Amino acid sequence: MTGAGLLAGWAADMALGDPRRLHPVSGFGRIALSLERSIYSSSRVRGGTYTALLVGGAAGAAALAARLAERVAGRRGRALVLALVTWGALGGRSLVREGERIAGHLQRGDLDGARAALPALAGRDPSQLDEAGVSRAVVESLAENSSDAVVGALVWGAVGGPAGVAAFRAANTLDAMVGHRNERYTAFGWASAKLDDLMGWPGARLGALLTVALAPVVGGSPRAALRVLRRDGAAHPSPNAGRMEAAFAGALDLRLGGRLRYGERTELRPTLGDGRAPEPADAARAARLSLAVGAAGAVVCAAISAGLMSLSDTRPARITEVGTT
């Protein structure tokens, strides 16, 4: 039933997109902002307390809802809660839709429209980006968020149920809110950033391997994608985004990385991949690859969940049998 809950949550995201009202992530963000105003200090201890309260609270609320539902309707009730929490946590349809929308602007030659649409997908400053720069931003953001917004949540749902999904999404949201290297958040956001790196680790690796396997979906070579992943994945400053971006670079036969700008801050990212620079058509290809990775992630994580549930069910029976003998 847990595997079915994960698949149902992913299917709901694909069919319905983000909840239009009472979105749980938006509600969590408002709570987090209110708590930050109350306890903020440029301190790792304060930041760690903030992170523990919010992530623990989100996980506890999801676990309590699952327990209550299980008392009423058994495993079906727990699976329903998992499906709802997963639906609220995933952003796969929105991710692909935004990528395709920007790709459409680029392919029509509407660079201004593509620049205006980019902030919905990527945090970098689009004002000075040319066609290649916007195309690269779309590919890199789709790669990173295929893990953050889809595969990572599914992995934690497989191993931790509703509480796992809620904890992962809470940590990822807090990283986006306070996990910045600036004067205000370097200390306060440290715990949120580190927890997000830790919880994102398994999803990024699974997502990268799925990207390698699915390279033929976009005309790529799994062997080439694996080579780029192994060679370049660790070069990126993010321990998780680098794996996904390297895998996408290899699967799409592109060259990613280079200079990018966030407001007044400029970064120079290492080169990932051996191919050409991204073009408008590559943004659409990356959206198609992201969709395929999300679908495969849902199936794989449902299978993992079913296997773990099977082990849980058979272990007590074996113990009883040995004791009787």
C-alpha positions in Angstrom: 0.0 0.0 0.0 2.9 2.4 0.7 4.2 1.9 -2.9 0.7 2.5 -4.2 0.5 5.7 -2.1 3.7 7.0 -3.7 2.5 6.2 -7.2 -0.8 7.9 -6.5 0.9 11.0 -5.1 3.1 11.2 -8.2 0.1 10.7 -10.5 -1.9 13.4 -8.7 1.0 15.8 -9.3 1.2 14.9 -13.0 -2.6 15.2 -13.4 -3.4 18.2 -11.2 -0.1 20.0 -10.5 0.4 21.9 -7.3 -2.7 22.3 -5.0 -4.3 25.6 -5.9 -5.5 26.4 -2.4 -4.0 25.8 1.0 -0.7 24.6 -0.5 1.2 22.9 2.4 4.6 24.2 1.3 3.3 27.8 1.2 1.7 27.3 4.7 4.9 25.9 6.0 6.8 28.8 4.6 4.6 31.3 6.4 5.1 29.4 9.7 8.9 29.3 9.1 9.0 33.1 8.3 7.0 33.8 11.5 9.3 31.7 13.6 12.4 33.2 12.1 11.2 36.7 13.1 10.8 35.4 16.6 14.0 33.7 17.2 16.5 35.0 14.6 20.1 35.6 15.7 23.3 35.3 13.8 24.0 32.0 15.6 24.3 28.4 14.5 22.7 27.3 17.8 19.6 29.4 17.1 19.6 28.3 13.5 19.9 24.7 14.5 17.0 25.1 16.9 14.9 26.7 14.2 15.6 23.9 11.7 14.9 21.1 14.3 11.6 22.6 15.4 10.3 23.1 11.8 11.6 19.9 10.2 10.6 17.8 13.3 7.2 19.5 13.5 6.5 18.8 9.8 7.6 15.2 10.1 5.6 14.8 13.4 2.4 16.2 11.9 2.6 13.9 8.9 3.3 10.9 11.1 0.4 11.7 13.4 -2.0 12.1 10.4 -0.8 8.7 9.0 -1.3 7.0 12.4 -4.8 8.4 12.8 -5.7 7.4 9.3 -4.3 3.9 9.8 -6.5 3.4 12.9 -9.6 4.3 10.9 -8.9 2.6 7.6 -5.8 0.4 8.1 -3.0 0.5 5.6 -5.3 2.1 3.0 -5.7 5.1 5.3 -1.9 5.4 5.7 -1.5 5.1 1.9 -4.0 7.8 1.3 -2.1 10.2 3.7 1.1 9.3 1.9 -0.5 10.1 -1.5 -1.7 13.4 -0.2 1.6 14.4 1.4 3.5 13.3 -1.7 1.2 15.3 -4.0 1.7 18.4 -1.9 5.5 17.9 -1.8 6.2 17.2 -5.4 6.6 19.8 -8.1 7.3 17.7 -11.2 4.4 19.0 -13.4 5.1 22.6 -12.5 8.8 22.1 -13.2 8.3 20.6 -16.6 5.6 23.1 -17.5 7.8 26.1 -16.7 10.7 24.5 -18.6 8.5 24.0 -21.7 7.1 27.5 -21.4 10.5 29.1 -21.4 11.7 26.8 -24.2 8.6 27.9 -26.3 9.6 31.5 -25.8 13.1 30.8 -26.9 12.1 28.8 -30.0 9.8 31.6 -31.1 12.7 34.1 -30.8 11.0 35.8 -27.8 14.1 36.4 -25.6 12.4 39.0 -23.5 9.5 36.6 -22.7 12.0 33.9 -21.8 13.9 36.2 -19.5 10.6 37.3 -17.8 9.5 33.7 -17.3 12.9 32.4 -16.0 12.6 33.5 -12.4 9.7 31.0 -11.9 12.3 28.2 -12.6 15.7 29.6 -11.6 17.0 32.1 -9.1 19.7 33.7 -11.2 19.5 37.2 -12.7 18.1 36.9 -16.3 18.5 40.5 -17.3 21.9 40.1 -19.0 21.4 36.5 -20.3 21.4 35.8 -24.0 19.6 33.0 -25.7 22.3 30.5 -24.8 22.4 31.7 -21.3 18.7 31.3 -20.7 18.9 27.8 -22.4 21.7 26.8 -20.0 19.8 28.1 -17.0 16.7 26.1 -17.9 18.7 22.9 -18.4 20.7 23.3 -15.2 17.6 24.2 -13.1 15.6 21.3 -14.6 18.5 18.9 -13.7 18.8 20.1 -10.1 15.1 20.3 -9.4 14.4 16.9 -10.9 16.0 15.6 -7.7 14.9 18.4 -5.3 11.3 18.5 -6.4 10.6 14.9 -7.4 13.1 12.1 -6.9 14.3 13.2 -3.4 10.8 13.3 -2.0 9.9 9.9 -3.5 13.0 8.4 -2.0 12.2 9.6 1.5 8.6 8.5 1.0 9.8 5.0 0.2 12.0 4.7 3.4 10.1 7.0 5.8 6.5 7.2 4.7 4.6 10.5 5.1 7.0 11.7 7.8 10.0 11.1 5.4 8.3 13.1 2.6 7.4 16.0 5.0 10.8 16.1 6.5 12.5 16.2 3.1 10.3 18.9 1.8 10.6 21.0 5.0 14.5 20.8 4.9 14.5 21.7 1.2 12.2 24.7 1.7 14.2 26.0 4.7 17.4 25.7 2.6 15.7 27.9 -0.1 14.6 30.4 2.6 17.7 30.7 4.9 20.5 28.5 3.5 22.3 31.4 1.8 25.9 32.4 2.2 25.4 36.1 3.1 25.7 38.3 6.1 22.3 37.5 7.5 22.2 33.7 7.0 25.7 32.3 7.0 25.4 31.3 10.6 21.6 31.1 11.1 21.0 29.1 7.9 24.0 26.7 8.3 22.0 23.9 9.8 19.2 24.1 7.2 21.8 24.1 4.4 23.6 21.1 5.8 20.5 19.1 6.5 19.2 19.8 3.0 22.6 18.5 1.6 22.3 15.4 3.8 18.7 14.6 2.9 19.2 15.4 -0.8 22.1 13.0 -1.1 20.2 9.7 -1.9 17.7 11.4 -4.3 20.5 13.1 -6.2 22.4 9.8 -6.7 19.3 7.9 -7.7 18.2 10.7 -10.0 21.6 10.8 -11.7 21.6 7.1 -12.3 18.1 7.2 -13.7 19.2 10.1 -16.0 22.1 8.0 -17.2 19.8 5.0 -17.9 17.2 7.3 -19.7 19.6 9.1 -21.9 18.2 7.4 -25.0 14.9 9.2 -24.4 16.6 12.4 -25.6 18.9 10.7 -28.1 21.8 10.4 -25.7 24.2 7.6 -24.8 24.1 6.0 -21.3 27.8 5.3 -21.5 28.6 8.9 -22.3 26.3 10.2 -19.6 27.9 7.8 -17.0 31.4 8.9 -18.0 30.5 12.6 -17.5 28.7 11.9 -14.2 31.7 10.0 -12.8 34.3 12.6 -14.0 32.5 15.9 -13.4 29.8 15.2 -10.8 32.0 16.1 -7.8 33.4 19.3 -9.4 30.2 21.3 -8.7 30.1 23.3 -5.4 26.9 21.5 -4.5 27.4 17.9 -3.5 23.9 17.0 -5.0 23.2 19.5 -7.8 26.5 18.6 -9.4 25.6 15.0 -9.9 22.3 15.8 -11.5 23.7 18.6 -13.7 26.6 16.4 -14.8 24.3 13.5 -15.7 22.0 15.8 -17.7 25.1 17.3 -19.5 26.2 13.8 -20.5 22.7 12.6 -21.4 22.0 15.7 -23.6 25.6 15.9 -24.9 25.9 19.5 -23.7 28.4 21.6 -21.9 27.1 23.2 -18.7 28.6 25.5 -16.1 30.4 28.8 -16.4 29.6 32.2 -15.1 26.3 33.0 -13.5 24.9 35.9 -11.5 22.6 36.0 -8.5 21.7 39.7 -7.9 25.0 41.4 -7.1 26.9 38.2 -6.6 28.7 36.5 -9.5 29.9 32.9 -9.5 32.1 30.9 -11.8 31.0 27.3 -12.0 33.2 24.5 -13.3 32.5 23.1 -16.7 30.4 19.9 -16.8 30.3 17.8 -20.0 32.0 17.7 -23.3 29.3 18.8 -25.8 28.2 22.1 -27.2 26.6 25.0 -25.4 22.8 24.7 -24.8 20.4 25.9 -27.5 16.6 26.7 -27.3 15.7 23.1 -28.4 17.8 21.7 -25.6 15.5 23.4 -23.0 12.6 21.3 -24.4 14.8 18.2 -24.4 15.7 18.7 -20.8 12.1 19.1 -19.8 11.3 15.7 -21.5 14.2 14.1 -19.7 13.1 15.5 -16.4 9.6 14.1 -16.9 11.1 10.7 -17.7 13.3 10.7 -14.7 10.4 11.6 -12.4 8.3 8.8 -13.8 11.1 6.3 -13.4 11.8 7.5 -9.9 8.2 7.0 -8.9 8.2 3.4 -10.1 11.6 2.6 -8.5 10.7 4.2 -5.2 7.4 2.4 -5.1 9.2 -0.9 -5.7 11.7 -0.1 -2.9 8.8 0.7 -0.6 7.0 -2.5 -1.4 10.2 -4.5 -0.8 10.7 -2.8 2.6 7.1 -3.5 3.5 7.5 -7.1 2.5 10.5 -7.5 4.8 8.7 -5.8 7.6 5.8 -8.2 7.2 7.8 -11.4 7.0 10.3 -10.7 9.8 7.9 -11.2 12.8 6.5 -14.4 11.3 10.0 -15.9 11.0 10.8 -15.0 14.6 7.6 -16.6 15.8 8.3 -19.7 13.8 11.8 -20.1 15.3 10.5 -19.6 18.8 7.8 -22.2 18.4 10.3 -24.7 17.1 
